[in-house]
């Protein structure tokens, strides 16, 4: 039996306790909060970036180019910059298996056996989550009907969203 050393608040957790600490599936409301926290800065970047690029390109290209040329140049510049916040979100949380919204809410991605997922799987899961936004109502219904609150991207990637040990510990203390 080995002892885990990465736990800050509880010393001497065994491997069995490590498995038990991740057995708590994240409730749907927490997942929605985490998704909204993660998506808000990305949406702001896209909205403010599109306005800023339109103003800059309009002032630079106004006298020299036709309307269709200006639109195509602004669209090209915008879509060249568009993926950066999304990729940053996907890559920045790969080491911790959580987006920043999930980290703030005490949630992590795990595979169906509650083991940590690889960095590439995390990046793919986050990107697939953003691609599935158009079918969000169906994904929420899937979460409600699934025993482990798994959404469509979770089902496709074989992941589950669990509470971290500190979150579960805090909830247990508050329930006493």
C-alpha positions as CSV (number, residue, x, y, z in Angstrom):
1,X,0.0,0.0,0.0
2,X,1.5,3.4,-1.0
3,X,0.7,6.8,0.4
4,X,-0.1,9.7,-1.8
5,X,2.0,12.8,-1.3
6,X,0.2,15.4,-3.4
7,X,-2.7,15.9,-0.9
8,X,-2.2,19.2,1.0
9,X,-5.0,19.0,3.6
10,X,-5.1,15.3,4.5
11,X,-1.9,13.3,5.2
12,X,-1.6,9.6,4.7
13,X,-4.3,8.9,2.2
14,X,-4.1,5.4,0.8
15,X,-4.7,4.4,-2.8
16,X,-8.2,3.3,-1.9
17,X,-9.0,6.7,-0.5
18,X,-7.7,8.3,-3.7
19,X,-10.2,6.3,-5.7
20,X,-12.9,7.2,-3.3
21,X,-12.1,10.9,-3.4
22,X,-12.9,11.0,-7.1
23,X,-16.0,8.9,-6.9
24,X,-18.2,11.9,-6.4
25,X,-19.7,12.9,-9.8
26,X,-20.1,16.7,-10.3
27,X,-23.7,17.9,-10.2
28,X,-25.1,19.5,-13.3
29,X,-25.4,23.0,-11.8
30,X,-21.7,23.0,-11.0
31,X,-20.9,21.9,-14.6
32,X,-23.0,24.8,-16.0
33,X,-21.3,27.3,-13.7
34,X,-17.9,26.1,-14.8
35,X,-18.8,26.2,-18.4
36,X,-20.2,29.7,-18.1
37,X,-17.0,30.8,-16.3
38,X,-14.8,29.4,-19.0
39,X,-16.9,30.6,-21.9
40,X,-17.4,34.2,-20.8
41,X,-13.8,35.5,-21.4
42,X,-13.7,33.7,-24.7
43,X,-16.9,35.3,-25.9
44,X,-15.8,38.7,-24.7
45,X,-12.5,38.3,-26.6
46,X,-14.4,37.4,-29.8
47,X,-16.9,40.3,-29.5
48,X,-14.3,43.0,-28.5
49,X,-11.8,41.6,-31.0
50,X,-14.3,41.8,-33.9
51,X,-15.2,45.4,-33.0
52,X,-11.5,46.4,-32.7
53,X,-10.5,44.7,-35.9
54,X,-13.4,46.2,-37.8
55,X,-12.5,49.7,-36.6
56,X,-8.8,49.2,-37.3
57,X,-9.2,47.7,-40.7
58,X,-11.8,50.3,-41.7
59,X,-9.6,53.2,-40.8
60,X,-6.6,51.6,-42.5
61,X,-8.3,50.3,-45.7
62,X,-11.1,52.9,-46.1
63,X,-9.7,55.1,-48.9
64,X,-7.9,52.5,-50.8
65,X,-10.1,49.4,-51.1
66,X,-13.5,48.5,-52.2
67,X,-16.2,47.3,-49.7
68,X,-15.9,43.7,-50.7
69,X,-12.1,43.8,-50.3
70,X,-12.3,45.4,-46.9
71,X,-14.9,42.8,-45.7
72,X,-12.7,39.9,-46.9
73,X,-9.6,41.4,-45.3
74,X,-11.4,42.0,-42.0
75,X,-12.9,38.5,-42.0
76,X,-9.5,36.9,-42.8
77,X,-7.8,38.9,-40.0
78,X,-10.5,38.1,-37.5
79,X,-10.6,34.4,-38.2
80,X,-6.8,34.3,-38.0
81,X,-7.0,35.5,-34.4
82,X,-10.3,33.8,-33.5
83,X,-9.0,30.4,-32.4
84,X,-6.4,31.6,-29.9
85,X,-8.6,32.0,-26.8
86,X,-10.2,28.6,-27.5
87,X,-6.8,26.9,-27.9
88,X,-5.4,28.7,-24.9
89,X,-8.4,27.4,-22.8
90,X,-7.9,23.8,-24.1
91,X,-4.1,23.7,-23.7
92,X,-3.8,25.7,-20.4
93,X,-5.8,23.2,-18.4
94,X,-4.3,20.1,-19.9
95,X,-1.9,19.6,-17.1
96,X,-4.6,19.8,-14.4
97,X,-7.3,18.1,-16.4
98,X,-9.6,21.0,-16.0
99,X,-10.5,24.3,-17.6
100,X,-10.1,27.4,-15.5
101,X,-13.8,27.5,-14.8
102,X,-13.7,23.9,-13.6
103,X,-10.7,24.7,-11.4
104,X,-12.6,27.5,-9.8
105,X,-15.5,25.2,-9.1
106,X,-13.4,22.2,-7.9
107,X,-14.0,19.9,-10.9
108,X,-11.7,17.8,-13.0
109,X,-12.0,15.6,-16.1
110,X,-11.4,11.8,-15.5
111,X,-12.0,8.8,-17.6
112,X,-14.9,6.5,-16.8
113,X,-12.6,4.5,-14.3
114,X,-11.8,7.8,-12.5
115,X,-8.2,7.8,-13.7
116,X,-6.6,11.1,-15.0
117,X,-6.9,11.6,-18.7
118,X,-4.0,12.4,-21.1
119,X,-3.3,16.0,-22.1
120,X,-4.3,15.3,-25.7
121,X,-7.6,13.7,-24.6
122,X,-8.2,16.8,-22.5
123,X,-7.6,19.1,-25.4
124,X,-9.8,17.1,-27.6
125,X,-12.6,17.0,-25.0
126,X,-12.5,20.8,-24.5
127,X,-12.5,21.5,-28.2
128,X,-15.3,19.0,-28.8
129,X,-17.3,20.6,-26.0
130,X,-17.1,24.0,-27.8
131,X,-18.1,22.3,-31.1
132,X,-21.1,20.8,-29.5
133,X,-22.5,24.2,-28.3
134,X,-25.2,24.1,-31.1
135,X,-26.7,20.9,-29.6
136,X,-26.4,22.2,-26.0
137,X,-30.1,21.5,-25.2
138,X,-29.7,17.9,-26.2
139,X,-26.4,17.7,-24.3
140,X,-28.1,19.0,-21.1
141,X,-30.9,16.4,-21.5
142,X,-28.3,13.7,-21.9
143,X,-26.6,15.0,-18.7
144,X,-29.9,14.8,-16.8
145,X,-30.7,11.3,-18.1
146,X,-27.2,9.8,-17.6
147,X,-26.4,8.4,-14.1
148,X,-23.0,10.1,-14.1
149,X,-24.2,13.4,-15.6
150,X,-22.2,12.8,-18.8
151,X,-22.8,15.2,-21.7
152,X,-22.5,14.4,-25.4
153,X,-18.7,15.3,-25.5
154,X,-18.2,13.2,-22.3
155,X,-19.8,10.2,-24.0
156,X,-17.8,10.7,-27.2
157,X,-14.5,11.1,-25.4
158,X,-15.2,8.6,-22.6
159,X,-14.7,11.1,-19.8
160,X,-16.6,12.0,-16.7
161,X,-16.5,15.2,-14.6
162,X,-15.7,14.6,-10.9
163,X,-15.3,16.8,-7.8
164,X,-11.8,17.2,-6.6
165,X,-10.9,16.0,-3.1
166,X,-10.9,19.4,-1.6
167,X,-14.4,20.2,-2.9
168,X,-15.8,16.9,-1.7
169,X,-14.1,17.4,1.7
170,X,-15.5,20.9,2.0
171,X,-19.0,19.7,1.2
172,X,-18.7,16.9,3.7
173,X,-17.7,19.4,6.4
174,X,-20.6,21.7,5.6
175,X,-23.1,18.9,5.7
176,X,-22.2,17.9,9.2
